[in-house]
């Protein structure tokens, strides 16, 4: 089995540390994108089902794919608990081979940037396009992780309590960016704390972890795959992206036959 990064304490703590995501702006944006471009829909990097379950509960015809069996297991448990009919697939973007095509493919949470080799990113785009109906849309968010003048290293810490049992999860993150390669390297510590004591701890080092994209680089990736009508939008709105935007969403259309 190929290694996957969303595992162990990282997967267990994921939803707890994110908290309530119901008002995150991408949720309504992607829902509007589905209304614009149509169904069926594929949620790439669906994780524990943050978007997938909301859309399925609204009657949207949607499938999910992720490369982490642990995240998918958490998602499946939620699907079963809510009685939703959703198909989940455990695959990598670069090897995507699903039984049907989609009118809209979503790649939220800058998930394309987790493919740190540009050649493999191009392969992933080819596989995504192969699953997109002619005239369908690929909708993906991107982040420019560093610009001239930014610090090359950063750190942050966060913690949250799991309501079901009172366990606390703590995440201490360190990141280092290499401008020459556009790659971010990360070192993350995850802890589960019960009654003030650390009962479980894992260190996740990803080197590299993420590939940064400018708007021009992301558009070039889409264009090289054969997508047309490529537009960059400001964050999660339908306003055109400005040159200063570091968070943007790209939409490209599979040329109709």
N, C-alpha and C positions, 0 to 999 in steps of 0.2 A: 504494500500500500504506500502511495506517495505521502510524504508528510503534509499535514495541514496545520494551520496556525490557531484556529479557534477551537481550543481543546482544554480539558482539565478545569482548573479554577477560573481561567479566562472565560470559558463558556458558561460555567455555573454562575459567575458573577455578572455576566453581560447585561441581562435585563435589570437586575437589581441596581447596578451602577448607573444605568441610563435613566431610570425612573419613568415618570409619565411622559410618553412620547406622542400622546394623542394630539397635541397642538403644534407639533413640529411642522414647519412650513412645507417640507417636501411631501408630506402626506396628502395635503389637498392638491398640491401641484401635480403629482403623478396621477392622482385621480382625474384631474382635468385633462391630463395628457391622454389617458385611456378614453375619455369621452371624445376627444378630438380625433384620435387615430384608430380606435376600435379594439375589438376583442377577436380572438382570445389573447391573453396576456401572459408573458413569462417574467417572473421576478427573479433576476439573476443575483445570487448572493443573498438569498432570502433569509438566511440566519434562523432566528427563532420565530420569525413570522410577523415582525413589527408591522409591515405594510400588507403582507399577504393575507393575514387573517381579517383585517379590516375590510379589504376589498372583496374577499370571498363572502364575508357576512352580508355585503351589500348586493350579492348576486352576480358579481363580476366573474366571468369565466377565466380563471387564472391558475397557473401552475407555478411551482417554485423549484429552484435548483441551487445547490450549495455544495462546497467540497468538504464540509465538516460533518461527519456523521453525528457528532455530539450536539451540534446546533440543530441539525435536522430532527434528532430524537426529541429535543425540547419542543420544536415546532410541531411535530407529529402529535405529541401529547396534548398540545393546545387545540389542534385541529379536531382530535377525537373528542376532547372535552366539550367542544362547541358544536359537534356534529356536522362539520363542514366537509364537503366532498372536494378535496384538493389533492392533486397529484404532486408528490415530491420526488426529486431526483438527486442522487449524490454523484456529481460530476464536476470536473474542472472546466472552466470556460474554454481553455485551449483544446479540450477533447469533447466538446459538447456534441452529443448525439442523441437527440430526443425523438419521440415517435410522431411529433406533429410540428407544424409551423405556426407562427404567431403574427398577429396584426400589429401588436405593440410589444416591444421588449424593453423592460426597465432594467437599468444597472445603477441602483441607488448607492448612496454612501461611498461614492468614489471607489467602488470596488474594482474597476478596471485598473486602478493604480496599484493594486496589490500584485499585479503581474509586473515584476521589476525588470524583466528582460524585454527590451523593445521588440525584438524578433518574435517572442512568444505573445506579446500584446497584439502584434499584427495577425498572428495565427488565431488568437481568440476572436478578433474582429471578423475574420473569415468564417469562423464557426457560427458566430452570432448572425451574420448575414445569411448563412445557409438556412437558418431557422426563421427567417423573417419573410413574411409574405410580400410579393411584389406590391409596392405602394404602401407597405407598412413602415412603422417608425421605430428607430432605436433611440432611446432617451437615456442619457447617462450624465451623472454629475461628476465634476472634476474640481480639484483644488490645486492652486499654485502654492506649493509648500514654502517656497523661499524666494526672496528678491534681494537684490543688492542692497546692503545696509542692514538686513535682518541679522540677528545673532545666529550663529551656526549650531548652537546647542540650546535646548530648552528642557524644562522639567515641570511637572505638576503632580498633584496628589488629590485624590478624591475618595470618599467612603460613603457607604449607604447601608441601611439595615434592611434585611429581608423580613417583610411583615409576618410571614408564616411561622417563623421560629425564632425571630429576634437575632439571628446571626448577623454580624457585621462583615461586609466585604470592604477591603482597602486596596486601592490601586495606586502604586507609585510609578510614574512614567518618566523616562529620560529619552530624549531623541537627539540625534546628531545628523546634520545635513551636509552632504558633499556637493557643492555647486558644480564640480567638474563632471559628475556622473548623473546629476539630478536625482540622486538617491538619498532617501532618509533611512537611518539605522536606528533601531529602537531597543530599549532594555526596560522591561516591565516587570514589576513585582506585584503579585496578587496574594492576598491573605484572607483567610476566613477567621474571624475572631468571635469567640463565644465567652461570655462573662469576663471580658477583658483579656482573655488569653488567646494567643495565636495557635489555632488547632490545625491549620493547614497553610502551606505556603509554597508558591511556585514562582520561579523566575523564567520569563519568556524573552529570549534574546532573538531578534530578527535582524539579520544583517546580510543583505538589505531587506527593508520592510516595505517601502513604498516608493513609487516613481512619480516625480512631480511633472506636471504639465502646465505650460502656458496655454492660453486660448488658441494660439496659432498651432502649437504642437498637437493639441487634442483634435483640432479641425483637420490637420494633416493626416492623423490616424484614421479618422472617419473617411476622408476623401480617398486615401489609399485602399481602403476596403471596398470602395465602389459606391458608397452612399452619396446621395445628392441632396440639394436643398438644405445644406447644413447651416444651422443657426445656433449661435451661442446666446443664452438667456441669462439675465442677471439673477444670480442665486436661484431661488425657486419661485420666480415670477415669470410672466410673459413679456417683460420689458427686455429689450436687447441689452446684452452685456456691454459694459463700458470697459475701456482699456485698463482701468484700475481694479476691476473685479478679480478677486483671487478665488472666489467660489462662483462657479458658473455651471449651467446645465446645457448640454449639447444635444441637439435633435438632428438626426439625419434620416433620409427617406430611401428605402430600397427602390431603385428605379422600376417603374411598372414595365412589364414585358409588352 
